[in-house]
C-alpha cells in the first residue's frame, strides 16, 4: 500500500511540475518498465482535464451571475452607466 501511495505522490509531483529532475527521471524509467503505470498516468491526466473544465464552468457561471446582478439591478444603475460610458468612448 505504501508503495502505491509513494508512486501516486511521485506521479502527481511529476505531472504538476513539483518533482525534482532526478525524481522525474526515475519516474520516466518506471514508465518504461510498467505499462500499467502509463495507463494510470493517462487516467490521472484525464481527471485533471475534467476538474479543470468543471472549475472553468463554475467560474463562468459565477461571473454570469455577477454580470446579471450588476447590469440588471436598479441599485447598480450608476455603475452600469459608468461602465457603458467607458466602452462607448
N, C-alpha and C positions, 0 to 999 in steps of 0.2 A: 504494500500500500504506500509506504514511504517513497519508494522508487517512482511510482506512478505520480505522486504529488510533486516530487522533485522534477520529473520530466515535464509535467504540466506547467510548473513555475518557469522552467527554462524555456519552454515553448512560448509562453506568454511574454517573457522578458525579451526574447529574440524578435518576436513579431511586433512588439511595441517599441523596440529600439532602446530597451533599458539594460540589455545584457552587454557585457564586455566583448571585445573582438574574439578573445580566446573562448569564451562561453559559446558564442555563435559558431565558431569553427568546430567546436566539439559537437554542437547540435547538428550542424550540417553533415558531419561524419556519421552521426547516428541516423540521420535521414537516409543516407546511402545504404545503410545496413538493415533498416527496418521499414518495409513498405507500409506497415500499419501506422507508423508514425507520420508518414506522408499523408495518409488518409485523415489522421487526426488533425493535422495542420489545415487541410482543406476545409474540414468542418469548422474548425476554430475561426478561420478567415471568413467563412460564410456567416458564422454567428456575429462576428464583428460588423460585417456589412449590414445585417438585419438590424442590429442595435443602432448603428449609425443612422440608417434610414428612418427608423422609428423615432429617434431623437430629433431628426430634421422635421419630420411630420408633426411632432408635438410642438416644436418651436414655431413652425408655420401657423399652426392652429392658435397658439398664444398670441402671436403677432397680429393675426387676423382679428382676434377679439379686441386687442388694444386699438387697432385701427378703427374698427367699428365703433368702439366707445368714444374715441377722440373725434371722429368725423361725423357722428350722427347725434350725439348727445347735445342738447341745447346749452348745458352748462359749460361746454368746451368750445362754444362758437367763436370766441375771440382767438383762441389758439388756432382753430381751424382756419379762420380768415387770415391770420398771420402767415401760416404755412402756405396757403394757396397763393397769397400775395407774393411770397418769396419765389415761388416757382413760375409765376406769371412774368416776373422780371420787371 
